[in-house]
Amino acid sequence: MRKQLLATLATLGMLTTAPFVLANPIEIQVNNTMSEGGSESAAVERFAEYLEEQAPGRFEVRPFLAGSLGGENAVLELLNLGQTQLSITGGNWRQQYAPEYDAITVPFVFTTWDEVDAYMESPSGQALVEKAESQGGLKYFGLQHRGPRHMTANKEIHTPADLDGFRLRLPSLPVWLEVWEEIGAQVVNVPAPEIYLAMQTGQVDGHENSLSSPYTRRLWEVQDYLIMTSHVQFPWSWVASSRWWDGLEADDQALIEEAIDVARQYGSEQERELDEFYLEALQDEGMTVIEPDVTPFREAALPAIDRVMADMADGVREDALGNDSE
């Protein structure tokens, strides 16, 4: 019966117009290091829904969350080898494949998403994507916004002068350490699970992270202030394995790319709503919000920013900062 159907469709010239009915489902593994319940898993779910709405039965989306297939570097290697398909990945792909174009990782260079998006459209941003694609075997689709990184503190912080002697917990990222030390903070490395205890015992005076950190860690019990510096906009990026992508039919590629665009926008909106929830909840728990003028912080950081960017490719500093670094 199936042979007869195929023969009939071939005779009618319908095989090429009915691929969703006849072909086996295309498996798409989507990787992310975050657990279910955040904007990342919401974006993956929307991606799968959109594909099913547009092409029922054509695709089988399989989420691999919470680093099920390994951390970001492990997944990047799997993508390079064509052994997994898609990833919503953090900043490792930029640092691993095109560090000389990665202005996004440097604190106080970008303080709004509009600035980040503009940089990715600049010659330096496009060079970043092209080099990462060629070096890493990736296909880049675009950014998904995450909550900006701010500070929490046990005292009011309005200007860089208020950071004199301030013990700031930071992850061990050399660029971040250099910038914050330039501004005047005394940086301290404390493992993430020990942040609450370090604040409770006075080992550190504050930390920096997205608003989910003080909320999930109940830091209102040991910190009084939220300092809204927005000093790092650290996006997710949707990338695919080039080996897998290049083997797809053009119609499938177009539909997947459309679904990714829908998912990125949905995930960004979910993250914005979550950030608003965290901010309101932290204020309800008694934390005081301070919105400082970020310009003096950027100006104080510029010597370190310029040192870092001096090792980057020509044009990166201009595309990232315009004339602010002069």
N, C-alpha and C positions, 0 to 999 in steps of 0.2 A: 504493500500500500504506500509506504514512504517513498520507494523508488518511483512509483507511478506519479506521486505528487511532485517530486523533484523534476521528473521528466516533463510534466505538464507545465510547471512554472518556467523551466528553461525554455520550452517551446514558446511560451507567451512572453519571454523576456522579462520575467518578474523576479528572477533570483537576485539581481542587483538592487531591486527596490524593496526587498523584504528581508534585509539581513537580520533585523531584530528577532524575527520569528524563527529563522532557520539556524542561525549560528549558536554555538554553545556560549553560555554566559562568559563574559570577560571578568576574571577575578582582579580586584583592585584592593591590595592591602594598603591601608592608610595608617602611618605610624605617628605617634606623638609620645613625649615623655610624661605628660601630665595624666593624672587619674581622671576617671569619668566624673562628670558633674560640672565641669567648668565650661568656658566659652569654646575651648578646643574641641571637646567631645560634641558640643552642640553643633559646631561647624561640620564635623565629620558626619553627624546624623543628617544635617541639611543637605550635604553633598550626596549622600546615598538616596535621600528622599527625592531630590531633584532628578537624579538619573532615572529612578524608577518611574517618576511622573512622566518623563519625556520618552523613555524607552523601556517599557515594562519587560522585565526578564532578561534584558540585554547585558546587565552588569551585576556582578556580585561583589558588594563592598564589604570588606572585612577589617574592622578597626583593630589596631594593635596599640593600646594605650598603656600608660604607666611604664613605658620602656620595655614592653613585652619582648621585643626583639633586640634589646640592648639600648645603650645610651645613644646620644646623637651621633657620635663618631662612628659607632658600630653600624647604625642605620645608613649613614652616608656611604660607608663601604659596601653595604648590601645594595644600595641604589647604584653605585658605580658598577657593580658586578651584574646588575640586572636581576638580583634575587629577591627584591621587593619592588613595589611600584611607586608609592607616593609617601611623602612625609610632610607634616607640618613641623618644621624644624626651627631651632633658635638661631643663635649667632655663629655656631661652630663652622658652618659652611663658608661664611665670609672669612673667618680667621684662618681656616685650613687651606682654602683655595685662592683667596685674593686679599690677604691682610693689608696690602699696600693701598687698597681702596676702601677699607672699612672704617670710615669716619663715624659710623653709627654707634660703635662701641664706646667712643670717647665721651665722658660725661661733660655736660654743659655745652656741647656743640649744637645739639638739637633739643629744643624744649617744647615743641609742638609736633603733632603728626603731619601737619602741612609742610613743615620744614623737612621732615624725613622723606615724605613722598616726593617733594621737589628734588631732593638730592638723588633719589633713585632714578629720576628722569634726566638728570644732568649727565654730561659726558663721563664723569667719574663713576656715577652710579651704573651707567650702561656698561662701562668697562669692567666694573665689579662683576656684573651678571655674566658678561661674555667670558671672562677669564674663569669664573667658577664653573660655568657650564663646560668649558673645554677641558679644564683640569679635573673636574670631579665627575664628569659623565652625567651631568644634571640637565634638566629642563626646568627653568624658573618661570613661575606663573604670577608672583606678586606677594604683597605683604598682607598679613592679618594683624590688626592692632592689638596691643596688650596694654594693661594699665601702666601708666608712667611710674617711674621710681621716684619716691619722695623720701623725706627723713622723718624719723621720730626722735624725740629728745626729752631729757628730764629738765630742760630749761628753755626759755624763749630764745629762738634763733631768728634774727632779722637781717643781719649783715655778716659778711665773712669775719669781721672782728669778733663776733660772738662764738666763733669756732676755736678761738685761741685756747689751747689746752683741752679741747673737747675730745674725748675718747670715742671715736666713731668705729663701730664694727663694720668691716667690709669683707667681702669674699676675696680670695687670693688672686685677683686679676691685676697684674702689674700696672696697666694703664689707669685703672681706677685708683689704685693706691697713689700713683704719682700725682694725679690731678687733685685729689682731696688733700694730700700733704701740701701741695702748692697753695691751696686755699687757706690752710692753717690748721686743719684737723690733725689730731694724733690718731693715726689709724691702728686698729687692733683687729687681729684675725681670731675669730671665735667660730667653731663649728656651728652650723645652722641649728642643730637640735639644742645647743646650749645658750642660745641668744637670751631667752627669758631669764635663766639663772644668772647670766653675766650682768644683766640689767638689775636684777634683784639684789645682787651682791655688790654692785657698784664697780664691777670690773670695766664696764663700758657705760658711756653716757647716752648713747643713742645708736641708731642703725639706719640704713637706707634700704628700701625695697618698695615693691608695689604695695598698695593698700591691703591686699589679701594677707600680707605677712603680719601686720599688727592685729588684724582681725582674727585670723585663725590661731595665732599664738597668744591671744588675750593680753597683748602688751599694754592695754590701758591700765592694767593692774600695776605696772612698773614704769610707765612712761606717761607724761602729762601732755605732750605737745605733738601735733602733726605739722611738719614744716613742708609746705607744698612747693618743692623746688622743681619738680618735673625734669630732673637733671639727666635722665636717660630714658629715651623712648626705644625700648628693646623689642622689636617686632618678631612675630612668627613669620616664616616664609614657606609658601607652598612650593615644593620641588618634586620632580618625578625623575625616575631613572630614564636616561636617554635611550638606553638599549631597549627598554620596554616600550617607551613612547614611540620610537621610530618604527617599531613593528606594528603599530596600529593603523587601521584604515583612517583616511582623512575625515570621514563622517564621525567616527568614534572620537577622534582627537578633538574635533570641534565641539562635540557634546560634552566631553569631559572638561574641556577648558571653560565652557559656559557654566558647568556645574561648580567648578572651583571658584569662579568669580562670584557666583551666588553665595557659596559657602563662606568665602572670605568676608564678604560684606555682612553676612548674618553673624559670623563669629565676632567681628569687630563691634557690631551693635550690642551683642550679648555682653561683651567685655565692658563696654561703656556703661551699661546698666548695672553690671556687677560692681564696678568702681563707684558708682553713685550710691549703691546700697552700702558698701563698706564704709564710705565716708560718713554717711548719715548714722550708721550703726556705731561707729567709733566716737562720734560726737555724742550720741545718746549715752554711751558708756562713760562720758566725762572728759574725753580728750579735747583740748583746745586747738583749733585750726589757725595756723598762721600762714598767710600768703605773702611772702617777702618779694621784693623787687629782685628778680633773678639776675638782672644785668650786672650788678656789682660782683656776684659770684662768678659769672662768666669772665668778667674782666680780671678777677683775681686768679682764675684758672688758666688764663691765656698763655702765660709763659710755659706751663706744662703742656697745654694743648699744642702750642707751636713746636715744642721739642718733639712730641709724638708725631705730629704731622710732617715734620722735616724728614722723617724716614719713610713717608708715604710717597706715592706716585705724584708726578707733576700735575698740578691742577686740582688736587683733592682739597687743599685748604681753601682755595678760592671758591670751588663749587659748594663747599660745606659752610663756610663762614662769610663769603663775600669779602668786604673790606674790614670786617671786624678784627682780623688778625694783624692788621697793619700797625 
